[in-house]
Amino acid sequence: MSDRYRRGDQPPLPKPYAFVPLPEGRQSLARPVGHHRYKPDTLSGVLRATIVARSAVHVASGLLEQTRDSKYPLIKAHFRVNGNIAIPGTSLKGCIRSIVEAISRSAIHITRARGLPNDTLPSRSVDQLDPAARLFGAQGYLGLVRFSDAVLREGKVIIAPTPQLFRPRPESVDTYFDGRRPRGRKFYMHGELAKGNLPLEACDVESRFNLRMDFSNLTRGELGLILIALGLGEPRLWPKLGGGKPACLGTIEILDPTLIIDDPHASYRDFDPVAAPQPIPPLIDAARAEKLVLDEQLRRLADILRWPREDRKCPDRNY
């Protein structure tokens, strides 16, 4: 035992995250479809579903708000759109994109790490993009998937007192690298909510939000890849988003999906065409048939993002 621990300091708790290993081999680069026309044999349409909070959800607005609570007179406010509590579309897009990147042959697009191997870096050409970049966008290229702000439909807003969290430390080389190779993409696990003294305005467990995702010019497999990332395939995933993920906030589940595929010809022939909902399992099968899904990475991520996690508590102090 070190002198520091003999003086009464507590040793760090287990880390609340784990890594999905990077795949071996090259990225799957291809020319993006673009937005100038509807391409034959691709799918365009909309996915509607319900987002259910399985733990309290907090997406910061960047503002502090006064309350009538004597214990917490100031709280970190939740994001709002037109005065209504919501999960911003950008948070949803970032959450799902990070999963798509982890389970496909995609580059590492957002990171503070330095010295990454060249085979993990994004393409410098908008004419050759990896799967995640083709779907969600890259520098100089607008993606094919758009998430709307998910407005709170039902549920109550609470004050969630959470621990003070430290910033990520990309300079901790031993944590994030195994020699010169990155350990993988970092994802936070679910568990029992940690308590602290930082008051956050949050949506309580079982809160429900309306999800809408519009898409255009996707192959059947690309749409299936996104549906898997949303947690609609097997093995199941329960994504995490927003603030306080190390303290076990932000666990969500996607339920009651309705998928509508547009017929571009009918849209021009009819002012208000009616399309029937489409089944989801064949699209998930297509993602594997098009070899877009990495089964090893998906299994590892499913183990990290499994829910419920009654076997672990999230750290309430230094980890």
Residue, then its C-alpha position, 0 to 999 in steps of 0.5 A: m500500500s502506498d504512503r498516500y493511501r496510508r494517510g487516509d486517501q481512498p484508492p481509485l474505483p474501477k473505471p466505468y468504461a471499457f473499450v471496443p477493439l478496433p478491427e484489423g484491416r483496412q477501412s471500407l471506403a467507397r464513393p458517397v451517393g450524394h444528394h442530387r437525385y434519388k438513386p435507384d435501389t436505395l431507400s429514403g423515408v422516415l423512422r419514428a419511435t419512442i425513446v424511453a429513459r432507463s436512467a435519468v437523462h441530462v443534456a446540458s443547455g449550458l445555462l444555470e437556472q434558479t430553483r425554489d429548492s433550498k438545497y439546490p438553489l442553482i442547477k445545470a439546466h436541461f436542453r430545451v427547444n421552444g421552451n420544451i424539454a428535449i434531447p437535441g438531434t445532434s446528441l442523438k446523431g452523435c450517440i448513434r454515429s459512435i456506435v456505427e463507427a464501433i461496429s463497422r469498418s469506419a475511421i476514428h473521426i472525433t478524438r483528442a488522442r495523438g499519434l493514432p495509426n494512419d489506418t484509423l484516420p479519416s479519409r482526406s477525400v470526400d470521394q472515398l469515405d468510410p461507412a459512418a462518414r457516408l451515413f452521417g457526414a464528413q468534412g465537406y460532405l453532408g450525411l444522409v441521415r438526419f435526427s430531429d430534436a426529441v421532445l419530452r412526451e411524458g415524464k417528470v423533470i427532477i434534480a439529479p445530484t451527481p458527482q463532480l466529474f473530471r475531463p477525459r485525459p487523452e494524455s494518459v497513454d497507458t489507459y488508451f493505448d496498448g503499446r502504439r495501438p489504441r485499445g479501441r473506442k471507449f463506451y461507458m457502462h450502465g449501472e446504479l446511479a451515483k450520487g454527489n453534490l452537482p445538481l443537474e436538471a434531468c428527465d426521470v426514469e421512464s420519461r418518453f420522447n418522440l424520435r424521428m430520423d429522416f434518411s435518403n439514398l441508403t442501401r438496405g444494409e446501411l439502413g440495417l446498420i443504423l437500426i442495429a445501432l439504435g438497439l433494434g437488432e440482436p444482440r441488443l444495445w442500450p445506448k447512452l447519451g448526454g451528460g453524466k455518463p460515468a455516473c450512470l445517467g443517460t441510459i435509453e431504449i428505443l421502442d415501438p419503431t415505425l419505418i416508412i419507406d418513400d416511393p419517389h415516383a409516387s411522391y411526384r404523382d400524388f400530393d399525399p401518398v400513403a405508404a405502409p410500415q416496413p418490417i425491420p428484420p430483413l434490413i438487419d439481415a441485409a446489413r450482414a449480407e452487405k458485410l457492414v457489421l463486424d460481429e466481434q465488435l458488436r458482441r463486445l459492445a453489446d456486453i458493455l451496453r447491456w442493461p439492466r446492470e444490477d451487478r455494478k455501481c457507478p463511481d461516486r468519486n475518483y476512478 
